[in-house]
Amino acid sequence: MCERRDVKGNYKKARSGEILDYTGVSAQYEEPLNPALILDTDCMSIKECVYKAFQFVWKRTEPIG
């Protein structure tokens, strides 16, 4: 998904050797074992992702005062 969305062409550069140690190309991607938040961006809209991220942060912040 990241490669399909790559507007800067970094994946293309990494595959041609212009960028070294690029995650998912020449450097291994290690999926987190227990992520605190998952945003499935290929199935969720930007609005849904922002809302879910906001809820995640809101629940973990202490009230001021």
Predicted model as a PDB file, atoms N, CA, C, CB and O in Angstrom, pLDDT in the B-factor column:
MODEL        1                                                                  
ATOM      1  N   MET A   1       0.830  -1.182   0.000  1.00 83.00           N  
ATOM      2  CA  MET A   1       0.000   0.000   0.000  1.00 83.00           C  
ATOM      3  C   MET A   1       0.881   1.256   0.000  1.00 83.00           C  
ATOM      4  CB  MET A   1      -0.948  -0.008   1.214  1.00 83.00           C  
ATOM      5  O   MET A   1       0.618   2.207  -0.736  1.00 83.00           O  
ATOM      6  N   CYS A   2       1.913   1.249   0.820  1.00 87.00           N  
ATOM      7  CA  CYS A   2       2.796   2.433   0.887  1.00 87.00           C  
ATOM      8  C   CYS A   2       3.426   2.713  -0.476  1.00 87.00           C  
ATOM      9  CB  CYS A   2       3.909   2.227   1.953  1.00 87.00           C  
ATOM     10  O   CYS A   2       3.523   3.863  -0.905  1.00 87.00           O  
ATOM     11  N   GLU A   3       3.846   1.657  -1.139  1.00 91.00           N  
ATOM     12  CA  GLU A   3       4.484   1.834  -2.449  1.00 91.00           C  
ATOM     13  C   GLU A   3       3.492   2.369  -3.476  1.00 91.00           C  
ATOM     14  CB  GLU A   3       5.080   0.506  -2.940  1.00 91.00           C  
ATOM     15  O   GLU A   3       3.859   3.178  -4.327  1.00 91.00           O  
ATOM     16  N   ARG A   4       2.251   1.929  -3.404  1.00 90.00           N  
ATOM     17  CA  ARG A   4       1.233   2.433  -4.334  1.00 90.00           C  
ATOM     18  C   ARG A   4       0.921   3.909  -4.094  1.00 90.00           C  
ATOM     19  CB  ARG A   4      -0.047   1.610  -4.209  1.00 90.00           C  
ATOM     20  O   ARG A   4       0.535   4.623  -5.020  1.00 90.00           O  
ATOM     21  N   ARG A   5       1.088   4.364  -2.855  1.00 91.00           N  
ATOM     22  CA  ARG A   5       0.774   5.747  -2.507  1.00 91.00           C  
ATOM     23  C   ARG A   5       1.997   6.667  -2.560  1.00 91.00           C  
ATOM     24  CB  ARG A   5       0.165   5.796  -1.126  1.00 91.00           C  
ATOM     25  O   ARG A   5       1.891   7.843  -2.211  1.00 91.00           O  
ATOM     26  N   ASP A   6       3.119   6.172  -2.977  1.00 94.00           N  
ATOM     27  CA  ASP A   6       4.386   6.915  -2.936  1.00 94.00           C  
ATOM     28  C   ASP A   6       4.449   8.005  -4.003  1.00 94.00           C  
ATOM     29  CB  ASP A   6       5.560   5.958  -3.114  1.00 94.00           C  
ATOM     30  O   ASP A   6       4.880   7.757  -5.129  1.00 94.00           O  
ATOM     31  N   VAL A   7       4.021   9.197  -3.646  1.00 95.00           N  
ATOM     32  CA  VAL A   7       3.996  10.312  -4.605  1.00 95.00           C  
ATOM     33  C   VAL A   7       5.384  10.907  -4.846  1.00 95.00           C  
ATOM     34  CB  VAL A   7       3.055  11.402  -4.109  1.00 95.00           C  
ATOM     35  O   VAL A   7       5.609  11.557  -5.867  1.00 95.00           O  
ATOM     36  N   LYS A   8       6.309  10.691  -3.918  1.00 95.00           N  
ATOM     37  CA  LYS A   8       7.663  11.239  -4.060  1.00 95.00           C  
ATOM     38  C   LYS A   8       8.595  10.324  -4.858  1.00 95.00           C  
ATOM     39  CB  LYS A   8       8.258  11.492  -2.689  1.00 95.00           C  
ATOM     40  O   LYS A   8       9.689  10.736  -5.243  1.00 95.00           O  
ATOM     41  N   GLY A   9       8.171   9.100  -5.104  1.00 96.00           N  
ATOM     42  CA  GLY A   9       8.996   8.170  -5.870  1.00 96.00           C  
ATOM     43  C   GLY A   9      10.125   7.544  -5.078  1.00 96.00           C  
ATOM     44  O   GLY A   9      11.098   7.067  -5.661  1.00 96.00           O  
ATOM     45  N   ASN A  10      10.013   7.538  -3.765  1.00 96.00           N  
ATOM     46  CA  ASN A  10      11.086   6.981  -2.934  1.00 96.00           C  
ATOM     47  C   ASN A  10      11.243   5.474  -3.104  1.00 96.00           C  
ATOM     48  CB  ASN A  10      10.825   7.296  -1.479  1.00 96.00           C  
ATOM     49  O   ASN A  10      12.363   4.964  -3.067  1.00 96.00           O  
ATOM     50  N   TYR A  11      10.146   4.760  -3.289  1.00 96.00           N  
ATOM     51  CA  TYR A  11      10.256   3.315  -3.490  1.00 96.00           C  
ATOM     52  C   TYR A  11      10.979   3.016  -4.807  1.00 96.00           C  
ATOM     53  CB  TYR A  11       8.854   2.656  -3.483  1.00 96.00           C  
ATOM     54  O   TYR A  11      11.808   2.108  -4.868  1.00 96.00           O  
ATOM     55  N   LYS A  12      10.674   3.759  -5.834  1.00 95.00           N  
ATOM     56  CA  LYS A  12      11.347   3.584  -7.119  1.00 95.00           C  
ATOM     57  C   LYS A  12      12.845   3.843  -6.963  1.00 95.00           C  
ATOM     58  CB  LYS A  12      10.741   4.527  -8.188  1.00 95.00           C  
ATOM     59  O   LYS A  12      13.671   3.099  -7.492  1.00 95.00           O  
ATOM     60  N   LYS A  13      13.188   4.908  -6.231  1.00 96.00           N  
ATOM     61  CA  LYS A  13      14.598   5.232  -5.986  1.00 96.00           C  
ATOM     62  C   LYS A  13      15.272   4.130  -5.180  1.00 96.00           C  
ATOM     63  CB  LYS A  13      14.726   6.579  -5.250  1.00 96.00           C  
ATOM     64  O   LYS A  13      16.414   3.765  -5.459  1.00 96.00           O  
ATOM     65  N   ALA A  14      14.571   3.597  -4.182  1.00 96.00           N  
ATOM     66  CA  ALA A  14      15.129   2.527  -3.358  1.00 96.00           C  
ATOM     67  C   ALA A  14      15.351   1.265  -4.184  1.00 96.00           C  
ATOM     68  CB  ALA A  14      14.205   2.227  -2.173  1.00 96.00           C  
ATOM     69  O   ALA A  14      16.367   0.589  -4.023  1.00 96.00           O  
ATOM     70  N   ARG A  15      14.417   0.947  -5.058  1.00 95.00           N  
ATOM     71  CA  ARG A  15      14.550  -0.254  -5.890  1.00 95.00           C  
ATOM     72  C   ARG A  15      15.676  -0.114  -6.914  1.00 95.00           C  
ATOM     73  CB  ARG A  15      13.233  -0.544  -6.608  1.00 95.00           C  
ATOM     74  O   ARG A  15      16.261  -1.112  -7.338  1.00 95.00           O  
ATOM     75  N   SER A  16      15.982   1.135  -7.315  1.00 96.00           N  
ATOM     76  CA  SER A  16      17.077   1.341  -8.266  1.00 96.00           C  
ATOM     77  C   SER A  16      18.424   1.510  -7.565  1.00 96.00           C  
ATOM     78  CB  SER A  16      16.794   2.558  -9.131  1.00 96.00           C  
ATOM     79  O   SER A  16      19.458   1.611  -8.224  1.00 96.00           O  
ATOM     80  N   GLY A  17      18.413   1.541  -6.217  1.00 95.00           N  
ATOM     81  CA  GLY A  17      19.659   1.649  -5.460  1.00 95.00           C  
ATOM     82  C   GLY A  17      20.047   3.069  -5.081  1.00 95.00           C  
ATOM     83  O   GLY A  17      21.086   3.278  -4.455  1.00 95.00           O  
ATOM     84  N   GLU A  18      19.228   4.048  -5.451  1.00 96.00           N  
ATOM     85  CA  GLU A  18      19.532   5.443  -5.099  1.00 96.00           C  
ATOM     86  C   GLU A  18      19.361   5.705  -3.602  1.00 96.00           C  
ATOM     87  CB  GLU A  18      18.635   6.394  -5.895  1.00 96.00           C  
ATOM     88  O   GLU A  18      20.064   6.539  -3.033  1.00 96.00           O  
ATOM     89  N   ILE A  19      18.435   5.000  -2.971  1.00 96.00           N  
ATOM     90  CA  ILE A  19      18.225   5.113  -1.525  1.00 96.00           C  
ATOM     91  C   ILE A  19      18.558   3.755  -0.911  1.00 96.00           C  
ATOM     92  CB  ILE A  19      16.740   5.555  -1.181  1.00 96.00           C  
ATOM     93  O   ILE A  19      18.007   2.730  -1.313  1.00 96.00           O  
ATOM     94  N   LEU A  20      19.461   3.758   0.062  1.00 95.00           N  
ATOM     95  CA  LEU A  20      19.869   2.514   0.724  1.00 95.00           C  
ATOM     96  C   LEU A  20      19.084   2.335   2.023  1.00 95.00           C  
ATOM     97  CB  LEU A  20      21.396   2.516   1.010  1.00 95.00           C  
ATOM     98  O   LEU A  20      18.613   3.303   2.619  1.00 95.00           O  
ATOM     99  N   ASP A  21      18.955   1.094   2.441  1.00 94.00           N  
ATOM    100  CA  ASP A  21      18.284   0.744   3.699  1.00 94.00           C  
ATOM    101  C   ASP A  21      16.892   1.339   3.809  1.00 94.00           C  
ATOM    102  CB  ASP A  21      19.114   1.201   4.872  1.00 94.00           C  
ATOM    103  O   ASP A  21      16.550   1.961   4.815  1.00 94.00           O  
ATOM    104  N   TYR A  22      16.101   1.147   2.785  1.00 94.00           N  
ATOM    105  CA  TYR A  22      14.723   1.659   2.769  1.00 94.00           C  
ATOM    106  C   TYR A  22      13.781   0.558   3.245  1.00 94.00           C  
ATOM    107  CB  TYR A  22      14.318   2.155   1.336  1.00 94.00           C  
ATOM    108  O   TYR A  22      13.748  -0.534   2.677  1.00 94.00           O  
ATOM    109  N   THR A  23      13.021   0.854   4.287  1.00 91.00           N  
ATOM    110  CA  THR A  23      12.125  -0.133   4.890  1.00 91.00           C  
ATOM    111  C   THR A  23      11.171  -0.717   3.860  1.00 91.00           C  
ATOM    112  CB  THR A  23      11.333   0.497   6.034  1.00 91.00           C  
ATOM    113  O   THR A  23      10.509   0.011   3.119  1.00 91.00           O  
ATOM    114  N   GLY A  24      11.112  -2.028   3.826  1.00 89.00           N  
ATOM    115  CA  GLY A  24      10.226  -2.730   2.904  1.00 89.00           C  
ATOM    116  C   GLY A  24      10.856  -3.031   1.559  1.00 89.00           C  
ATOM    117  O   GLY A  24      10.286  -3.769   0.756  1.00 89.00           O  
ATOM    118  N   VAL A  25      12.038  -2.462   1.302  1.00 94.00           N  
ATOM    119  CA  VAL A  25      12.734  -2.721   0.037  1.00 94.00           C  
ATOM    120  C   VAL A  25      14.074  -3.381   0.344  1.00 94.00           C  
ATOM    121  CB  VAL A  25      12.937  -1.399  -0.782  1.00 94.00           C  
ATOM    122  O   VAL A  25      14.246  -4.576   0.107  1.00 94.00           O  
ATOM    123  N   SER A  26      15.019  -2.611   0.867  1.00 92.00           N  
ATOM    124  CA  SER A  26      16.340  -3.157   1.176  1.00 92.00           C  
ATOM    125  C   SER A  26      16.555  -3.325   2.678  1.00 92.00           C  
ATOM    126  CB  SER A  26      17.422  -2.260   0.602  1.00 92.00           C  
ATOM    127  O   SER A  26      17.580  -3.866   3.094  1.00 92.00           O  
ATOM    128  N   ALA A  27      15.615  -2.876   3.489  1.00 93.00           N  
ATOM    129  CA  ALA A  27      15.653  -3.084   4.933  1.00 93.00           C  
ATOM    130  C   ALA A  27      14.345  -3.756   5.346  1.00 93.00           C  
ATOM    131  CB  ALA A  27      15.865  -1.730   5.704  1.00 93.00           C  
ATOM    132  O   ALA A  27      13.268  -3.396   4.872  1.00 93.00           O  
ATOM    133  N   GLN A  28      14.460  -4.719   6.220  1.00 90.00           N  
ATOM    134  CA  GLN A  28      13.298  -5.506   6.616  1.00 90.00           C  
ATOM    135  C   GLN A  28      12.320  -4.680   7.445  1.00 90.00           C  
ATOM    136  CB  GLN A  28      13.736  -6.736   7.400  1.00 90.00           C  
ATOM    137  O   GLN A  28      12.728  -3.885   8.291  1.00 90.00           O  
ATOM    138  N   TYR A  29      11.040  -4.875   7.197  1.00 88.00           N  
ATOM    139  CA  TYR A  29       9.990  -4.271   8.015  1.00 88.00           C  
ATOM    140  C   TYR A  29       9.613  -5.274   9.089  1.00 88.00           C  
ATOM    141  CB  TYR A  29       8.742  -3.863   7.153  1.00 88.00           C  
ATOM    142  O   TYR A  29       9.291  -6.424   8.790  1.00 88.00           O  
ATOM    143  N   GLU A  30       9.652  -4.840  10.330  1.00 91.00           N  
ATOM    144  CA  GLU A  30       9.265  -5.703  11.440  1.00 91.00           C  
ATOM    145  C   GLU A  30       7.943  -5.202  12.019  1.00 91.00           C  
ATOM    146  CB  GLU A  30      10.375  -5.738  12.534  1.00 91.00           C  
ATOM    147  O   GLU A  30       7.883  -4.141  12.641  1.00 91.00           O  
ATOM    148  N   GLU A  31       6.910  -5.969  11.808  1.00 90.00           N  
ATOM    149  CA  GLU A  31       5.584  -5.600  12.295  1.00 90.00           C  
ATOM    150  C   GLU A  31       5.571  -5.618  13.821  1.00 90.00           C  
ATOM    151  CB  GLU A  31       4.504  -6.556  11.731  1.00 90.00           C  
ATOM    152  O   GLU A  31       6.071  -6.565  14.429  1.00 90.00           O  
ATOM    153  N   PRO A  32       5.006  -4.584  14.449  1.00 93.00           N  
ATOM    154  CA  PRO A  32       4.944  -4.567  15.923  1.00 93.00           C  
ATOM    155  C   PRO A  32       4.167  -5.772  16.445  1.00 93.00           C  
ATOM    156  CB  PRO A  32       4.289  -3.257  16.427  1.00 93.00           C  
ATOM    157  O   PRO A  32       3.168  -6.177  15.850  1.00 93.00           O  
ATOM    158  N   LEU A  33       4.624  -6.337  17.544  1.00 96.00           N  
ATOM    159  CA  LEU A  33       3.957  -7.497  18.118  1.00 96.00           C  
ATOM    160  C   LEU A  33       2.633  -7.117  18.778  1.00 96.00           C  
ATOM    161  CB  LEU A  33       4.867  -8.176  19.130  1.00 96.00           C  
ATOM    162  O   LEU A  33       1.660  -7.866  18.695  1.00 96.00           O  
ATOM    163  N   ASN A  34       2.596  -5.969  19.424  1.00 97.00           N  
ATOM    164  CA  ASN A  34       1.397  -5.556  20.142  1.00 97.00           C  
ATOM    165  C   ASN A  34       1.191  -4.047  19.963  1.00 97.00           C  
ATOM    166  CB  ASN A  34       1.502  -5.926  21.650  1.00 97.00           C  
ATOM    167  O   ASN A  34       1.426  -3.285  20.900  1.00 97.00           O  
ATOM    168  N   PRO A  35       0.759  -3.606  18.786  1.00 96.00           N  
ATOM    169  CA  PRO A  35       0.603  -2.157  18.563  1.00 96.00           C  
ATOM    170  C   PRO A  35      -0.524  -1.574  19.418  1.00 96.00           C  
ATOM    171  CB  PRO A  35       0.327  -1.874  17.075  1.00 96.00           C  
ATOM    172  O   PRO A  35      -1.552  -2.213  19.646  1.00 96.00           O  
ATOM    173  N   ALA A  36      -0.301  -0.352  19.877  1.00 96.00           N  
ATOM    174  CA  ALA A  36      -1.308   0.326  20.701  1.00 96.00           C  
ATOM    175  C   ALA A  36      -2.462   0.852  19.857  1.00 96.00           C  
ATOM    176  CB  ALA A  36      -0.670   1.476  21.478  1.00 96.00           C  
ATOM    177  O   ALA A  36      -3.581   1.011  20.345  1.00 96.00           O  
ATOM    178  N   LEU A  37      -2.176   1.121  18.584  1.00 97.00           N  
ATOM    179  CA  LEU A  37      -3.195   1.668  17.691  1.00 97.00           C  
ATOM    180  C   LEU A  37      -2.968   1.118  16.286  1.00 97.00           C  
ATOM    181  CB  LEU A  37      -3.163   3.230  17.689  1.00 97.00           C  
ATOM    182  O   LEU A  37      -1.836   1.086  15.802  1.00 97.00           O  
ATOM    183  N   ILE A  38      -4.027   0.695  15.646  1.00 96.00           N  
ATOM    184  CA  ILE A  38      -3.956   0.225  14.259  1.00 96.00           C  
ATOM    185  C   ILE A  38      -4.904   1.069  13.425  1.00 96.00           C  
ATOM    186  CB  ILE A  38      -4.314  -1.298  14.147  1.00 96.00           C  
ATOM    187  O   ILE A  38      -6.099   1.144  13.710  1.00 96.00           O  
ATOM    188  N   LEU A  39      -4.365   1.703  12.395  1.00 96.00           N  
ATOM    189  CA  LEU A  39      -5.180   2.471  11.452  1.00 96.00           C  
ATOM    190  C   LEU A  39      -5.084   1.767  10.108  1.00 96.00           C  
ATOM    191  CB  LEU A  39      -4.706   3.979  11.352  1.00 96.00           C  
ATOM    192  O   LEU A  39      -4.060   1.847   9.430  1.00 96.00           O  
ATOM    193  N   ASP A  40      -6.133   1.088   9.731  1.00 94.00           N  
ATOM    194  CA  ASP A  40      -6.155   0.318   8.487  1.00 94.00           C  
ATOM    195  C   ASP A  40      -6.495   1.263   7.334  1.00 94.00           C  
ATOM    196  CB  ASP A  40      -7.185  -0.862   8.568  1.00 94.00           C  
ATOM    197  O   ASP A  40      -7.644   1.340   6.897  1.00 94.00           O  
ATOM    198  N   THR A  41      -5.481   1.976   6.851  1.00 91.00           N  
ATOM    199  CA  THR A  41      -5.695   3.066   5.904  1.00 91.00           C  
ATOM    200  C   THR A  41      -6.170   2.616   4.533  1.00 91.00           C  
ATOM    201  CB  THR A  41      -4.439   3.838   5.750  1.00 91.00           C  
ATOM    202  O   THR A  41      -6.669   3.434   3.760  1.00 91.00           O  
ATOM    203  N   ASP A  42      -6.030   1.342   4.212  1.00 90.00           N  
ATOM    204  CA  ASP A  42      -6.553   0.896   2.924  1.00 90.00           C  
ATOM    205  C   ASP A  42      -8.044   0.569   2.995  1.00 90.00           C  
ATOM    206  CB  ASP A  42      -5.781  -0.321   2.442  1.00 90.00           C  
ATOM    207  O   ASP A  42      -8.687   0.368   1.965  1.00 90.00           O  
ATOM    208  N   CYS A  43      -8.595   0.514   4.217  1.00 94.00           N  
ATOM    209  CA  CYS A  43     -10.028   0.249   4.388  1.00 94.00           C  
ATOM    210  C   CYS A  43     -10.785   1.414   5.026  1.00 94.00           C  
ATOM    211  CB  CYS A  43     -10.220  -0.989   5.230  1.00 94.00           C  
ATOM    212  O   CYS A  43     -12.009   1.499   4.926  1.00 94.00           O  
ATOM    213  N   MET A  44     -10.042   2.311   5.683  1.00 95.00           N  
ATOM    214  CA  MET A  44     -10.672   3.423   6.400  1.00 95.00           C  
ATOM    215  C   MET A  44     -10.404   4.741   5.674  1.00 95.00           C  
ATOM    216  CB  MET A  44     -10.153   3.497   7.856  1.00 95.00           C  
ATOM    217  O   MET A  44      -9.362   4.913   5.042  1.00 95.00           O  
ATOM    218  N   SER A  45     -11.348   5.658   5.771  1.00 95.00           N  
ATOM    219  CA  SER A  45     -11.164   6.984   5.180  1.00 95.00           C  
ATOM    220  C   SER A  45     -10.212   7.800   6.060  1.00 95.00           C  
ATOM    221  CB  SER A  45     -12.534   7.718   5.018  1.00 95.00           C  
ATOM    222  O   SER A  45      -9.921   7.419   7.193  1.00 95.00           O  
ATOM    223  N   ILE A  46      -9.737   8.913   5.531  1.00 95.00           N  
ATOM    224  CA  ILE A  46      -8.892   9.806   6.314  1.00 95.00           C  
ATOM    225  C   ILE A  46      -9.650  10.287   7.548  1.00 95.00           C  
ATOM    226  CB  ILE A  46      -8.426  11.007   5.460  1.00 95.00           C  
ATOM    227  O   ILE A  46      -9.099  10.339   8.647  1.00 95.00           O  
ATOM    228  N   LYS A  47     -10.903  10.633   7.354  1.00 97.00           N  
ATOM    229  CA  LYS A  47     -11.735  11.118   8.460  1.00 97.00           C  
ATOM    230  C   LYS A  47     -11.851  10.060   9.558  1.00 97.00           C  
ATOM    231  CB  LYS A  47     -13.137  11.508   7.949  1.00 97.00           C  
ATOM    232  O   LYS A  47     -11.746  10.382  10.741  1.00 97.00           O  
ATOM    233  N   GLU A  48     -12.066   8.804   9.174  1.00 97.00           N  
ATOM    234  CA  GLU A  48     -12.174   7.718  10.150  1.00 97.00           C  
ATOM    235  C   GLU A  48     -10.860   7.514  10.895  1.00 97.00           C  
ATOM    236  CB  GLU A  48     -12.591   6.417   9.458  1.00 97.00           C  
ATOM    237  O   GLU A  48     -10.858   7.293  12.106  1.00 97.00           O  
ATOM    238  N   CYS A  49      -9.742   7.587  10.173  1.00 96.00           N  
ATOM    239  CA  CYS A  49      -8.430   7.421  10.794  1.00 96.00           C  
ATOM    240  C   CYS A  49      -8.138   8.543  11.784  1.00 96.00           C  
ATOM    241  CB  CYS A  49      -7.341   7.370   9.726  1.00 96.00           C  
ATOM    242  O   CYS A  49      -7.647   8.295  12.885  1.00 96.00           O  
ATOM    243  N   VAL A  50      -8.440   9.768  11.390  1.00 97.00           N  
ATOM    244  CA  VAL A  50      -8.220  10.919  12.276  1.00 97.00           C  
ATOM    245  C   VAL A  50      -9.079  10.784  13.521  1.00 97.00           C  
ATOM    246  CB  VAL A  50      -8.536  12.250  11.548  1.00 97.00           C  
ATOM    247  O   VAL A  50      -8.603  11.023  14.631  1.00 97.00           O  
ATOM    248  N   TYR A  51     -10.323  10.408  13.352  1.00 97.00           N  
ATOM    249  CA  TYR A  51     -11.230  10.250  14.487  1.00 97.00           C  
ATOM    250  C   TYR A  51     -10.723   9.171  15.441  1.00 97.00           C  
ATOM    251  CB  TYR A  51     -12.644   9.903  13.998  1.00 97.00           C  
ATOM    252  O   TYR A  51     -10.709   9.371  16.656  1.00 97.00           O  
ATOM    253  N   LYS A  52     -10.312   8.041  14.897  1.00 97.00           N  
ATOM    254  CA  LYS A  52      -9.806   6.943  15.714  1.00 97.00           C  
ATOM    255  C   LYS A  52      -8.523   7.351  16.445  1.00 97.00           C  
ATOM    256  CB  LYS A  52      -9.552   5.704  14.842  1.00 97.00           C  
ATOM    257  O   LYS A  52      -8.341   7.017  17.616  1.00 97.00           O  
ATOM    258  N   ALA A  53      -7.637   8.072  15.756  1.00 97.00           N  
ATOM    259  CA  ALA A  53      -6.401   8.553  16.378  1.00 97.00           C  
ATOM    260  C   ALA A  53      -6.721   9.553  17.484  1.00 97.00           C  
ATOM    261  CB  ALA A  53      -5.474   9.198  15.324  1.00 97.00           C  
ATOM    262  O   ALA A  53      -6.110   9.510  18.552  1.00 97.00           O  
ATOM    263  N   PHE A  54      -7.664  10.443  17.239  1.00 96.00           N  
ATOM    264  CA  PHE A  54      -8.069  11.424  18.245  1.00 96.00           C  
ATOM    265  C   PHE A  54      -8.615  10.717  19.479  1.00 96.00           C  
ATOM    266  CB  PHE A  54      -9.125  12.393  17.669  1.00 96.00           C  
ATOM    267  O   PHE A  54      -8.248  11.059  20.603  1.00 96.00           O  
ATOM    268  N   GLN A  55      -9.481   9.741  19.281  1.00 95.00           N  
ATOM    269  CA  GLN A  55     -10.035   8.985  20.409  1.00 95.00           C  
ATOM    270  C   GLN A  55      -8.921   8.298  21.202  1.00 95.00           C  
ATOM    271  CB  GLN A  55     -11.054   7.939  19.908  1.00 95.00           C  
ATOM    272  O   GLN A  55      -8.944   8.288  22.433  1.00 95.00           O  
ATOM    273  N   PHE A  56      -7.969   7.738  20.504  1.00 96.00           N  
ATOM    274  CA  PHE A  56      -6.847   7.053  21.134  1.00 96.00           C  
ATOM    275  C   PHE A  56      -6.071   8.020  22.036  1.00 96.00           C  
ATOM    276  CB  PHE A  56      -5.915   6.446  20.061  1.00 96.00           C  
ATOM    277  O   PHE A  56      -5.776   7.699  23.187  1.00 96.00           O  
ATOM    278  N   VAL A  57      -5.746   9.189  21.514  1.00 96.00           N  
ATOM    279  CA  VAL A  57      -4.993  10.183  22.281  1.00 96.00           C  
ATOM    280  C   VAL A  57      -5.834  10.726  23.427  1.00 96.00           C  
ATOM    281  CB  VAL A  57      -4.532  11.333  21.372  1.00 96.00           C  
ATOM    282  O   VAL A  57      -5.344  10.869  24.547  1.00 96.00           O  
ATOM    283  N   TRP A  58      -7.093  11.026  23.151  1.00 93.00           N  
ATOM    284  CA  TRP A  58      -7.991  11.593  24.168  1.00 93.00           C  
ATOM    285  C   TRP A  58      -8.112  10.681  25.384  1.00 93.00           C  
ATOM    286  CB  TRP A  58      -9.378  11.843  23.572  1.00 93.00           C  
ATOM    287  O   TRP A  58      -8.095  11.154  26.521  1.00 93.00           O  
ATOM    288  N   LYS A  59      -8.234   9.382  25.150  1.00 92.00           N  
ATOM    289  CA  LYS A  59      -8.391   8.425  26.258  1.00 92.00           C  
ATOM    290  C   LYS A  59      -7.121   8.320  27.105  1.00 92.00           C  
ATOM    291  CB  LYS A  59      -8.763   7.041  25.711  1.00 92.00           C  
ATOM    292  O   LYS A  59      -7.172   7.886  28.256  1.00 92.00           O  
ATOM    293  N   ARG A  60      -5.998   8.713  26.539  1.00 90.00           N  
ATOM    294  CA  ARG A  60      -4.719   8.553  27.235  1.00 90.00           C  
ATOM    295  C   ARG A  60      -4.169   9.860  27.798  1.00 90.00           C  
ATOM    296  CB  ARG A  60      -3.707   7.953  26.301  1.00 90.00           C  
ATOM    297  O   ARG A  60      -3.045   9.894  28.298  1.00 90.00           O  
ATOM    298  N   THR A  61      -4.941  10.921  27.722  1.00 88.00           N  
ATOM    299  CA  THR A  61      -4.495  12.210  28.253  1.00 88.00           C  
ATOM    300  C   THR A  61      -5.184  12.486  29.575  1.00 88.00           C  
ATOM    301  CB  THR A  61      -4.777  13.350  27.250  1.00 88.00           C  
ATOM    302  O   THR A  61      -6.363  12.188  29.768  1.00 88.00           O  
ATOM    303  N   GLU A  62      -4.418  13.056  30.464  1.00 76.00           N  
ATOM    304  CA  GLU A  62      -4.983  13.421  31.754  1.00 76.00           C  
ATOM    305  C   GLU A  62      -5.630  14.805  31.650  1.00 76.00           C  
ATOM    306  CB  GLU A  62      -3.892  13.400  32.862  1.00 76.00           C  
ATOM    307  O   GLU A  62      -5.148  15.665  30.911  1.00 76.00           O  
ATOM    308  N   PRO A  63      -6.705  15.014  32.380  1.00 74.00           N  
ATOM    309  CA  PRO A  63      -7.336  16.335  32.359  1.00 74.00           C  
ATOM    310  C   PRO A  63      -6.397  17.401  32.923  1.00 74.00           C  
ATOM    311  CB  PRO A  63      -8.649  16.313  33.157  1.00 74.00           C  
ATOM    312  O   PRO A  63      -5.620  17.143  33.843  1.00 74.00           O  
ATOM    313  N   ILE A  64      -6.484  18.586  32.358  1.00 71.00           N  
ATOM    314  CA  ILE A  64      -5.663  19.702  32.825  1.00 71.00           C  
ATOM    315  C   ILE A  64      -6.380  20.367  33.999  1.00 71.00           C  
ATOM    316  CB  ILE A  64      -5.391  20.732  31.672  1.00 71.00           C  
ATOM    317  O   ILE A  64      -7.583  20.622  33.945  1.00 71.00           O  
ATOM    318  N   GLY A  65      -5.617  20.644  35.062  1.00 63.00           N  
ATOM    319  CA  GLY A  65      -6.206  21.358  36.196  1.00 63.00           C  
ATOM    320  C   GLY A  65      -6.469  20.534  37.337  1.00 63.00           C  
ATOM    321  O   GLY A  65      -6.964  21.024  38.352  1.00 63.00           O  
TER     322      GLY A  65                                                      
ENDMDL                                                                          
END                                                                             
